[in-house]
Amino acid sequence: MPFFIETERLVLRELLPTDEAGMFALDADPEVQTYLGNKPITSWAEAQQTIALIRQQYQDNGIGRWAMLEKATGNFMGWAGLKLITTPINQHVNYYDLGYRLLPAYWHQGFATEAARASLHYGFTTLQLTKIYAMADTRNLASKNILEKVGFTCSETFIYEGTPHYWFKITRK
């Protein structure tokens, strides 16, 4: 059954191969990559590869990041959602991580917060998770503020790929 969540201003759905133009615009944007430690992609093949990887996560783990669409226009805005992390990060493994990535045109308008809330609701009610984690580069104050706004608590800082990051946790109430 295809995945679909609708909020006041967003549609969250599975990423599809037809999202390659949006994924390319997102991952090729240097501003988007600022706090991620990634170099902007340079080819459509890289965007297709990212989508294929996420779609494989749906198959392997039953979850992966979702396309975020502007409800009013249907425009691709980025992605958001939960991901099962199966490799160790900050001494944690096999945990659910909340993440989001938006095109700059959609920054500072509450879309990431809205998507994060919907993702947490899905994780706690549908998946029956008891805790969800997130991380953010310590220089990315916007992301830190979003995570705190939706109820995460920063428990520590740690070094990830040579850069200080905040480590966040939220538990089901």
Rosetta constraint file for C-alpha pairs under 8 A:
AtomPair CA 2 CA 13 HARMONIC 7.65 0.50
AtomPair CA 2 CA 14 HARMONIC 6.99 0.50
AtomPair CA 3 CA 12 HARMONIC 7.90 0.50
AtomPair CA 3 CA 13 HARMONIC 5.30 0.50
AtomPair CA 3 CA 14 HARMONIC 5.64 0.50
AtomPair CA 4 CA 11 HARMONIC 7.06 0.50
AtomPair CA 4 CA 12 HARMONIC 5.70 0.50
AtomPair CA 4 CA 13 HARMONIC 4.50 0.50
AtomPair CA 4 CA 14 HARMONIC 7.15 0.50
AtomPair CA 5 CA 11 HARMONIC 5.76 0.50
AtomPair CA 5 CA 12 HARMONIC 5.00 0.50
AtomPair CA 5 CA 13 HARMONIC 6.42 0.50
AtomPair CA 5 CA 118 HARMONIC 7.68 0.50
AtomPair CA 6 CA 10 HARMONIC 5.83 0.50
AtomPair CA 6 CA 11 HARMONIC 4.59 0.50
AtomPair CA 6 CA 12 HARMONIC 6.32 0.50
AtomPair CA 7 CA 11 HARMONIC 6.39 0.50
AtomPair CA 7 CA 114 HARMONIC 7.53 0.50
AtomPair CA 7 CA 115 HARMONIC 7.99 0.50
AtomPair CA 7 CA 118 HARMONIC 7.25 0.50
AtomPair CA 8 CA 71 HARMONIC 7.91 0.50
AtomPair CA 9 CA 70 HARMONIC 6.26 0.50
AtomPair CA 9 CA 71 HARMONIC 5.22 0.50
AtomPair CA 9 CA 72 HARMONIC 6.98 0.50
AtomPair CA 9 CA 111 HARMONIC 7.80 0.50
AtomPair CA 10 CA 68 HARMONIC 6.67 0.50
AtomPair CA 10 CA 69 HARMONIC 5.68 0.50
AtomPair CA 10 CA 70 HARMONIC 5.01 0.50
AtomPair CA 10 CA 71 HARMONIC 4.66 0.50
AtomPair CA 10 CA 111 HARMONIC 7.69 0.50
AtomPair CA 10 CA 114 HARMONIC 7.91 0.50
AtomPair CA 10 CA 115 HARMONIC 7.44 0.50
AtomPair CA 11 CA 67 HARMONIC 7.96 0.50
AtomPair CA 11 CA 68 HARMONIC 5.91 0.50
AtomPair CA 11 CA 69 HARMONIC 5.09 0.50
AtomPair CA 11 CA 70 HARMONIC 6.46 0.50
AtomPair CA 11 CA 71 HARMONIC 5.59 0.50
AtomPair CA 12 CA 66 HARMONIC 5.81 0.50
AtomPair CA 12 CA 67 HARMONIC 5.57 0.50
AtomPair CA 12 CA 68 HARMONIC 4.84 0.50
AtomPair CA 12 CA 69 HARMONIC 6.39 0.50
AtomPair CA 12 CA 80 HARMONIC 7.72 0.50
AtomPair CA 12 CA 115 HARMONIC 7.74 0.50
AtomPair CA 13 CA 66 HARMONIC 5.27 0.50
AtomPair CA 13 CA 67 HARMONIC 5.33 0.50
AtomPair CA 13 CA 68 HARMONIC 6.88 0.50
AtomPair CA 14 CA 55 HARMONIC 7.91 0.50
AtomPair CA 14 CA 65 HARMONIC 7.49 0.50
AtomPair CA 14 CA 66 HARMONIC 4.82 0.50
AtomPair CA 14 CA 67 HARMONIC 5.77 0.50
AtomPair CA 15 CA 19 HARMONIC 6.59 0.50
AtomPair CA 15 CA 51 HARMONIC 6.53 0.50
AtomPair CA 15 CA 54 HARMONIC 7.47 0.50
AtomPair CA 15 CA 55 HARMONIC 6.95 0.50
AtomPair CA 15 CA 65 HARMONIC 7.54 0.50
AtomPair CA 15 CA 66 HARMONIC 5.50 0.50
AtomPair CA 15 CA 67 HARMONIC 4.93 0.50
AtomPair CA 16 CA 20 HARMONIC 7.86 0.50
AtomPair CA 16 CA 51 HARMONIC 6.93 0.50
AtomPair CA 16 CA 55 HARMONIC 7.75 0.50
AtomPair CA 17 CA 48 HARMONIC 6.73 0.50
AtomPair CA 17 CA 51 HARMONIC 6.44 0.50
AtomPair CA 17 CA 52 HARMONIC 7.48 0.50
AtomPair CA 19 CA 23 HARMONIC 6.12 0.50
AtomPair CA 19 CA 51 HARMONIC 7.91 0.50
AtomPair CA 19 CA 67 HARMONIC 7.98 0.50
AtomPair CA 19 CA 76 HARMONIC 7.50 0.50
AtomPair CA 20 CA 24 HARMONIC 5.89 0.50
AtomPair CA 20 CA 44 HARMONIC 7.03 0.50
AtomPair CA 20 CA 47 HARMONIC 5.68 0.50
AtomPair CA 20 CA 48 HARMONIC 5.79 0.50
AtomPair CA 20 CA 51 HARMONIC 7.36 0.50
AtomPair CA 21 CA 25 HARMONIC 6.22 0.50
AtomPair CA 21 CA 44 HARMONIC 7.62 0.50
AtomPair CA 21 CA 47 HARMONIC 7.81 0.50
AtomPair CA 22 CA 26 HARMONIC 6.16 0.50
AtomPair CA 22 CA 76 HARMONIC 5.68 0.50
AtomPair CA 22 CA 77 HARMONIC 7.38 0.50
AtomPair CA 22 CA 78 HARMONIC 7.16 0.50
AtomPair CA 23 CA 27 HARMONIC 6.02 0.50
AtomPair CA 23 CA 47 HARMONIC 5.61 0.50
AtomPair CA 23 CA 51 HARMONIC 7.81 0.50
AtomPair CA 23 CA 78 HARMONIC 7.08 0.50
AtomPair CA 24 CA 28 HARMONIC 5.64 0.50
AtomPair CA 24 CA 41 HARMONIC 7.32 0.50
AtomPair CA 24 CA 43 HARMONIC 7.48 0.50
AtomPair CA 24 CA 44 HARMONIC 6.16 0.50
AtomPair CA 24 CA 46 HARMONIC 7.73 0.50
AtomPair CA 24 CA 47 HARMONIC 5.08 0.50
AtomPair CA 25 CA 29 HARMONIC 6.22 0.50
AtomPair CA 25 CA 103 HARMONIC 7.64 0.50
AtomPair CA 26 CA 32 HARMONIC 6.80 0.50
AtomPair CA 26 CA 78 HARMONIC 6.53 0.50
AtomPair CA 26 CA 101 HARMONIC 7.90 0.50
AtomPair CA 26 CA 102 HARMONIC 6.95 0.50
AtomPair CA 26 CA 103 HARMONIC 5.56 0.50
AtomPair CA 27 CA 32 HARMONIC 7.00 0.50
AtomPair CA 27 CA 33 HARMONIC 7.11 0.50
AtomPair CA 27 CA 40 HARMONIC 5.67 0.50
AtomPair CA 27 CA 41 HARMONIC 5.76 0.50
AtomPair CA 27 CA 47 HARMONIC 7.40 0.50
AtomPair CA 28 CA 40 HARMONIC 4.36 0.50
AtomPair CA 28 CA 41 HARMONIC 4.63 0.50
AtomPair CA 28 CA 42 HARMONIC 6.20 0.50
AtomPair CA 29 CA 33 HARMONIC 6.64 0.50
AtomPair CA 29 CA 40 HARMONIC 5.96 0.50
AtomPair CA 30 CA 34 HARMONIC 6.34 0.50
AtomPair CA 30 CA 39 HARMONIC 7.34 0.50
AtomPair CA 30 CA 40 HARMONIC 5.58 0.50
AtomPair CA 31 CA 104 HARMONIC 7.55 0.50
AtomPair CA 32 CA 36 HARMONIC 7.96 0.50
AtomPair CA 32 CA 101 HARMONIC 7.49 0.50
AtomPair CA 32 CA 102 HARMONIC 7.38 0.50
AtomPair CA 32 CA 103 HARMONIC 6.83 0.50
AtomPair CA 32 CA 104 HARMONIC 6.96 0.50
AtomPair CA 33 CA 37 HARMONIC 6.67 0.50
AtomPair CA 33 CA 38 HARMONIC 5.74 0.50
AtomPair CA 33 CA 39 HARMONIC 6.68 0.50
AtomPair CA 33 CA 40 HARMONIC 6.47 0.50
AtomPair CA 34 CA 38 HARMONIC 7.76 0.50
AtomPair CA 35 CA 137 HARMONIC 6.01 0.50
AtomPair CA 35 CA 139 HARMONIC 7.34 0.50
AtomPair CA 35 CA 140 HARMONIC 6.49 0.50
AtomPair CA 36 CA 137 HARMONIC 7.55 0.50
AtomPair CA 37 CA 161 HARMONIC 7.95 0.50
AtomPair CA 41 CA 46 HARMONIC 6.45 0.50
AtomPair CA 41 CA 47 HARMONIC 7.58 0.50
AtomPair CA 42 CA 46 HARMONIC 7.33 0.50
AtomPair CA 43 CA 47 HARMONIC 6.96 0.50
AtomPair CA 44 CA 48 HARMONIC 6.21 0.50
AtomPair CA 45 CA 49 HARMONIC 6.04 0.50
AtomPair CA 46 CA 50 HARMONIC 6.25 0.50
AtomPair CA 47 CA 51 HARMONIC 6.36 0.50
AtomPair CA 48 CA 52 HARMONIC 6.12 0.50
AtomPair CA 49 CA 53 HARMONIC 6.11 0.50
AtomPair CA 50 CA 54 HARMONIC 6.30 0.50
AtomPair CA 51 CA 55 HARMONIC 6.08 0.50
AtomPair CA 52 CA 56 HARMONIC 6.12 0.50
AtomPair CA 53 CA 57 HARMONIC 6.42 0.50
AtomPair CA 54 CA 58 HARMONIC 6.57 0.50
AtomPair CA 54 CA 64 HARMONIC 5.81 0.50
AtomPair CA 54 CA 65 HARMONIC 6.70 0.50
AtomPair CA 55 CA 59 HARMONIC 6.68 0.50
AtomPair CA 55 CA 64 HARMONIC 7.32 0.50
AtomPair CA 56 CA 60 HARMONIC 6.08 0.50
AtomPair CA 57 CA 61 HARMONIC 5.40 0.50
AtomPair CA 57 CA 62 HARMONIC 6.78 0.50
AtomPair CA 57 CA 63 HARMONIC 6.21 0.50
AtomPair CA 57 CA 64 HARMONIC 5.55 0.50
AtomPair CA 58 CA 62 HARMONIC 4.51 0.50
AtomPair CA 58 CA 63 HARMONIC 4.66 0.50
AtomPair CA 58 CA 64 HARMONIC 5.49 0.50
AtomPair CA 59 CA 63 HARMONIC 7.76 0.50
AtomPair CA 61 CA 84 HARMONIC 6.77 0.50
AtomPair CA 63 CA 82 HARMONIC 6.75 0.50
AtomPair CA 63 CA 83 HARMONIC 5.97 0.50
AtomPair CA 63 CA 84 HARMONIC 6.93 0.50
AtomPair CA 64 CA 81 HARMONIC 6.99 0.50
AtomPair CA 64 CA 82 HARMONIC 5.82 0.50
AtomPair CA 64 CA 83 HARMONIC 4.63 0.50
AtomPair CA 64 CA 84 HARMONIC 7.14 0.50
AtomPair CA 65 CA 79 HARMONIC 6.22 0.50
AtomPair CA 65 CA 80 HARMONIC 5.43 0.50
AtomPair CA 65 CA 81 HARMONIC 4.78 0.50
AtomPair CA 65 CA 82 HARMONIC 5.71 0.50
AtomPair CA 65 CA 83 HARMONIC 6.07 0.50
AtomPair CA 65 CA 99 HARMONIC 7.66 0.50
AtomPair CA 66 CA 79 HARMONIC 5.34 0.50
AtomPair CA 66 CA 80 HARMONIC 5.40 0.50
AtomPair CA 66 CA 81 HARMONIC 5.73 0.50
AtomPair CA 67 CA 76 HARMONIC 7.15 0.50
AtomPair CA 67 CA 77 HARMONIC 7.76 0.50
AtomPair CA 67 CA 78 HARMONIC 6.13 0.50
AtomPair CA 67 CA 79 HARMONIC 4.48 0.50
AtomPair CA 67 CA 80 HARMONIC 6.62 0.50
AtomPair CA 68 CA 76 HARMONIC 6.11 0.50
AtomPair CA 68 CA 77 HARMONIC 5.49 0.50
AtomPair CA 68 CA 78 HARMONIC 5.25 0.50
AtomPair CA 68 CA 79 HARMONIC 4.82 0.50
AtomPair CA 68 CA 80 HARMONIC 6.34 0.50
AtomPair CA 68 CA 115 HARMONIC 7.83 0.50
AtomPair CA 69 CA 73 HARMONIC 7.97 0.50
AtomPair CA 69 CA 74 HARMONIC 5.45 0.50
AtomPair CA 69 CA 75 HARMONIC 5.33 0.50
AtomPair CA 69 CA 76 HARMONIC 4.62 0.50
AtomPair CA 69 CA 77 HARMONIC 5.38 0.50
AtomPair CA 69 CA 78 HARMONIC 7.30 0.50
AtomPair CA 70 CA 74 HARMONIC 5.12 0.50
AtomPair CA 70 CA 75 HARMONIC 5.28 0.50
AtomPair CA 70 CA 76 HARMONIC 6.61 0.50
AtomPair CA 70 CA 77 HARMONIC 6.46 0.50
AtomPair CA 71 CA 75 HARMONIC 7.71 0.50
AtomPair CA 77 CA 102 HARMONIC 5.63 0.50
AtomPair CA 77 CA 103 HARMONIC 5.72 0.50
AtomPair CA 77 CA 106 HARMONIC 6.78 0.50
AtomPair CA 78 CA 100 HARMONIC 7.54 0.50
AtomPair CA 78 CA 101 HARMONIC 5.51 0.50
AtomPair CA 78 CA 102 HARMONIC 4.29 0.50
AtomPair CA 78 CA 103 HARMONIC 5.90 0.50
AtomPair CA 79 CA 100 HARMONIC 5.56 0.50
AtomPair CA 79 CA 101 HARMONIC 5.42 0.50
AtomPair CA 79 CA 102 HARMONIC 6.48 0.50
AtomPair CA 80 CA 98 HARMONIC 7.58 0.50
AtomPair CA 80 CA 99 HARMONIC 5.56 0.50
AtomPair CA 80 CA 100 HARMONIC 3.95 0.50
AtomPair CA 80 CA 101 HARMONIC 6.35 0.50
AtomPair CA 80 CA 112 HARMONIC 7.63 0.50
AtomPair CA 80 CA 115 HARMONIC 6.36 0.50
AtomPair CA 80 CA 116 HARMONIC 7.14 0.50
AtomPair CA 80 CA 119 HARMONIC 7.64 0.50
AtomPair CA 81 CA 98 HARMONIC 5.63 0.50
AtomPair CA 81 CA 99 HARMONIC 5.66 0.50
AtomPair CA 81 CA 100 HARMONIC 6.44 0.50
AtomPair CA 81 CA 115 HARMONIC 7.25 0.50
AtomPair CA 81 CA 116 HARMONIC 6.82 0.50
AtomPair CA 81 CA 119 HARMONIC 5.19 0.50
AtomPair CA 82 CA 96 HARMONIC 6.18 0.50
AtomPair CA 82 CA 97 HARMONIC 5.43 0.50
AtomPair CA 82 CA 98 HARMONIC 4.68 0.50
AtomPair CA 82 CA 99 HARMONIC 6.43 0.50
AtomPair CA 82 CA 119 HARMONIC 6.57 0.50
AtomPair CA 82 CA 123 HARMONIC 7.52 0.50
AtomPair CA 83 CA 96 HARMONIC 5.49 0.50
AtomPair CA 83 CA 97 HARMONIC 5.27 0.50
AtomPair CA 83 CA 98 HARMONIC 6.66 0.50
AtomPair CA 83 CA 99 HARMONIC 7.79 0.50
AtomPair CA 84 CA 94 HARMONIC 6.23 0.50
AtomPair CA 84 CA 95 HARMONIC 5.61 0.50
AtomPair CA 84 CA 96 HARMONIC 4.56 0.50
AtomPair CA 84 CA 97 HARMONIC 6.33 0.50
AtomPair CA 85 CA 93 HARMONIC 6.24 0.50
AtomPair CA 85 CA 94 HARMONIC 5.24 0.50
AtomPair CA 85 CA 95 HARMONIC 5.41 0.50
AtomPair CA 85 CA 96 HARMONIC 6.09 0.50
AtomPair CA 85 CA 97 HARMONIC 6.69 0.50
AtomPair CA 86 CA 93 HARMONIC 5.41 0.50
AtomPair CA 86 CA 94 HARMONIC 4.57 0.50
AtomPair CA 86 CA 95 HARMONIC 7.11 0.50
AtomPair CA 87 CA 93 HARMONIC 5.55 0.50
AtomPair CA 87 CA 94 HARMONIC 7.10 0.50
AtomPair CA 88 CA 92 HARMONIC 5.29 0.50
AtomPair CA 88 CA 93 HARMONIC 4.60 0.50
AtomPair CA 88 CA 94 HARMONIC 7.89 0.50
AtomPair CA 89 CA 93 HARMONIC 6.57 0.50
AtomPair CA 89 CA 160 HARMONIC 7.71 0.50
AtomPair CA 90 CA 158 HARMONIC 6.87 0.50
AtomPair CA 90 CA 160 HARMONIC 7.65 0.50
AtomPair CA 95 CA 132 HARMONIC 7.11 0.50
AtomPair CA 95 CA 133 HARMONIC 7.24 0.50
AtomPair CA 96 CA 131 HARMONIC 7.76 0.50
AtomPair CA 96 CA 132 HARMONIC 5.30 0.50
AtomPair CA 96 CA 133 HARMONIC 6.14 0.50
AtomPair CA 97 CA 132 HARMONIC 5.91 0.50
AtomPair CA 97 CA 133 HARMONIC 4.83 0.50
AtomPair CA 97 CA 134 HARMONIC 5.16 0.50
AtomPair CA 98 CA 116 HARMONIC 7.24 0.50
AtomPair CA 98 CA 119 HARMONIC 7.44 0.50
AtomPair CA 98 CA 120 HARMONIC 7.78 0.50
AtomPair CA 98 CA 132 HARMONIC 6.92 0.50
AtomPair CA 98 CA 133 HARMONIC 6.30 0.50
AtomPair CA 98 CA 134 HARMONIC 5.25 0.50
AtomPair CA 99 CA 116 HARMONIC 7.65 0.50
AtomPair CA 99 CA 134 HARMONIC 6.79 0.50
AtomPair CA 100 CA 112 HARMONIC 6.56 0.50
AtomPair CA 100 CA 115 HARMONIC 7.87 0.50
AtomPair CA 100 CA 116 HARMONIC 7.54 0.50
AtomPair CA 101 CA 112 HARMONIC 7.84 0.50
AtomPair CA 102 CA 106 HARMONIC 6.37 0.50
AtomPair CA 102 CA 107 HARMONIC 6.81 0.50
AtomPair CA 102 CA 112 HARMONIC 7.50 0.50
AtomPair CA 103 CA 107 HARMONIC 7.03 0.50
AtomPair CA 106 CA 111 HARMONIC 6.98 0.50
AtomPair CA 107 CA 111 HARMONIC 7.39 0.50
AtomPair CA 107 CA 112 HARMONIC 7.84 0.50
AtomPair CA 110 CA 114 HARMONIC 6.18 0.50
AtomPair CA 111 CA 115 HARMONIC 6.13 0.50
AtomPair CA 112 CA 116 HARMONIC 5.95 0.50
AtomPair CA 112 CA 146 HARMONIC 7.27 0.50
AtomPair CA 113 CA 117 HARMONIC 6.17 0.50
AtomPair CA 113 CA 146 HARMONIC 5.68 0.50
AtomPair CA 113 CA 147 HARMONIC 7.77 0.50
AtomPair CA 113 CA 149 HARMONIC 7.56 0.50
AtomPair CA 113 CA 150 HARMONIC 6.86 0.50
AtomPair CA 114 CA 118 HARMONIC 6.33 0.50
AtomPair CA 115 CA 119 HARMONIC 6.07 0.50
AtomPair CA 116 CA 120 HARMONIC 6.12 0.50
AtomPair CA 116 CA 147 HARMONIC 7.93 0.50
AtomPair CA 116 CA 150 HARMONIC 7.08 0.50
AtomPair CA 117 CA 121 HARMONIC 6.15 0.50
AtomPair CA 117 CA 150 HARMONIC 6.20 0.50
AtomPair CA 118 CA 122 HARMONIC 6.22 0.50
AtomPair CA 119 CA 123 HARMONIC 6.13 0.50
AtomPair CA 120 CA 124 HARMONIC 6.05 0.50
AtomPair CA 120 CA 132 HARMONIC 7.87 0.50
AtomPair CA 121 CA 125 HARMONIC 5.80 0.50
AtomPair CA 121 CA 126 HARMONIC 7.71 0.50
AtomPair CA 122 CA 126 HARMONIC 5.12 0.50
AtomPair CA 122 CA 127 HARMONIC 6.58 0.50
AtomPair CA 123 CA 127 HARMONIC 4.92 0.50
AtomPair CA 123 CA 128 HARMONIC 6.24 0.50
AtomPair CA 123 CA 129 HARMONIC 5.71 0.50
AtomPair CA 123 CA 132 HARMONIC 7.87 0.50
AtomPair CA 124 CA 128 HARMONIC 4.70 0.50
AtomPair CA 124 CA 129 HARMONIC 4.92 0.50
AtomPair CA 124 CA 130 HARMONIC 6.66 0.50
AtomPair CA 124 CA 131 HARMONIC 7.92 0.50
AtomPair CA 124 CA 172 HARMONIC 6.16 0.50
AtomPair CA 125 CA 129 HARMONIC 7.56 0.50
AtomPair CA 129 CA 172 HARMONIC 7.19 0.50
AtomPair CA 130 CA 171 HARMONIC 5.56 0.50
AtomPair CA 130 CA 172 HARMONIC 5.03 0.50
AtomPair CA 131 CA 169 HARMONIC 6.92 0.50
AtomPair CA 131 CA 170 HARMONIC 5.56 0.50
AtomPair CA 131 CA 171 HARMONIC 4.19 0.50
AtomPair CA 131 CA 172 HARMONIC 5.99 0.50
AtomPair CA 132 CA 169 HARMONIC 5.87 0.50
AtomPair CA 132 CA 170 HARMONIC 5.47 0.50
AtomPair CA 132 CA 171 HARMONIC 6.49 0.50
AtomPair CA 133 CA 167 HARMONIC 7.47 0.50
AtomPair CA 133 CA 168 HARMONIC 5.50 0.50
AtomPair CA 133 CA 169 HARMONIC 4.47 0.50
AtomPair CA 133 CA 170 HARMONIC 6.43 0.50
AtomPair CA 134 CA 147 HARMONIC 7.83 0.50
AtomPair CA 134 CA 167 HARMONIC 6.23 0.50
AtomPair CA 134 CA 168 HARMONIC 5.00 0.50
AtomPair CA 134 CA 169 HARMONIC 6.43 0.50
AtomPair CA 135 CA 165 HARMONIC 6.44 0.50
AtomPair CA 135 CA 166 HARMONIC 5.43 0.50
AtomPair CA 135 CA 167 HARMONIC 4.73 0.50
AtomPair CA 135 CA 168 HARMONIC 5.76 0.50
AtomPair CA 136 CA 140 HARMONIC 6.55 0.50
AtomPair CA 136 CA 143 HARMONIC 6.47 0.50
AtomPair CA 136 CA 144 HARMONIC 6.43 0.50
AtomPair CA 136 CA 165 HARMONIC 5.34 0.50
AtomPair CA 136 CA 166 HARMONIC 5.28 0.50
AtomPair CA 136 CA 167 HARMONIC 7.00 0.50
AtomPair CA 137 CA 163 HARMONIC 7.13 0.50
AtomPair CA 137 CA 164 HARMONIC 6.14 0.50
AtomPair CA 137 CA 165 HARMONIC 4.24 0.50
AtomPair CA 137 CA 166 HARMONIC 6.24 0.50
AtomPair CA 138 CA 144 HARMONIC 7.76 0.50
AtomPair CA 138 CA 164 HARMONIC 5.86 0.50
AtomPair CA 138 CA 165 HARMONIC 4.91 0.50
AtomPair CA 138 CA 166 HARMONIC 5.79 0.50
AtomPair CA 140 CA 144 HARMONIC 6.45 0.50
AtomPair CA 141 CA 145 HARMONIC 6.04 0.50
AtomPair CA 142 CA 146 HARMONIC 6.31 0.50
AtomPair CA 143 CA 147 HARMONIC 6.25 0.50
AtomPair CA 144 CA 148 HARMONIC 6.25 0.50
AtomPair CA 144 CA 166 HARMONIC 7.86 0.50
AtomPair CA 145 CA 149 HARMONIC 5.96 0.50
AtomPair CA 146 CA 150 HARMONIC 6.38 0.50
AtomPair CA 147 CA 151 HARMONIC 6.53 0.50
AtomPair CA 147 CA 152 HARMONIC 5.39 0.50
AtomPair CA 147 CA 153 HARMONIC 7.88 0.50
AtomPair CA 147 CA 168 HARMONIC 7.74 0.50
AtomPair CA 148 CA 152 HARMONIC 4.89 0.50
AtomPair CA 148 CA 153 HARMONIC 6.26 0.50
AtomPair CA 148 CA 154 HARMONIC 7.80 0.50
AtomPair CA 151 CA 170 HARMONIC 6.53 0.50
AtomPair CA 152 CA 168 HARMONIC 5.80 0.50
AtomPair CA 152 CA 169 HARMONIC 5.33 0.50
AtomPair CA 152 CA 170 HARMONIC 4.73 0.50
AtomPair CA 153 CA 168 HARMONIC 5.33 0.50
AtomPair CA 153 CA 169 HARMONIC 5.49 0.50
AtomPair CA 153 CA 170 HARMONIC 6.36 0.50
AtomPair CA 154 CA 166 HARMONIC 6.41 0.50
AtomPair CA 154 CA 167 HARMONIC 5.59 0.50
AtomPair CA 154 CA 168 HARMONIC 4.31 0.50
AtomPair CA 154 CA 169 HARMONIC 6.58 0.50
AtomPair CA 155 CA 166 HARMONIC 7.67 0.50
AtomPair CA 155 CA 167 HARMONIC 5.87 0.50
AtomPair CA 155 CA 168 HARMONIC 5.81 0.50
AtomPair CA 155 CA 169 HARMONIC 7.05 0.50
AtomPair CA 156 CA 166 HARMONIC 6.01 0.50
AtomPair CA 156 CA 167 HARMONIC 5.42 0.50
AtomPair CA 156 CA 168 HARMONIC 7.53 0.50
AtomPair CA 157 CA 164 HARMONIC 6.48 0.50
AtomPair CA 157 CA 165 HARMONIC 5.39 0.50
AtomPair CA 157 CA 166 HARMONIC 4.46 0.50
AtomPair CA 157 CA 167 HARMONIC 5.77 0.50
AtomPair CA 158 CA 164 HARMONIC 5.56 0.50
AtomPair CA 158 CA 165 HARMONIC 5.39 0.50
AtomPair CA 158 CA 166 HARMONIC 6.54 0.50
AtomPair CA 158 CA 167 HARMONIC 7.13 0.50
AtomPair CA 159 CA 163 HARMONIC 5.23 0.50
AtomPair CA 159 CA 164 HARMONIC 4.48 0.50
AtomPair CA 159 CA 165 HARMONIC 5.95 0.50
AtomPair CA 160 CA 164 HARMONIC 6.29 0.50
AtomPair CA 160 CA 165 HARMONIC 6.42 0.50
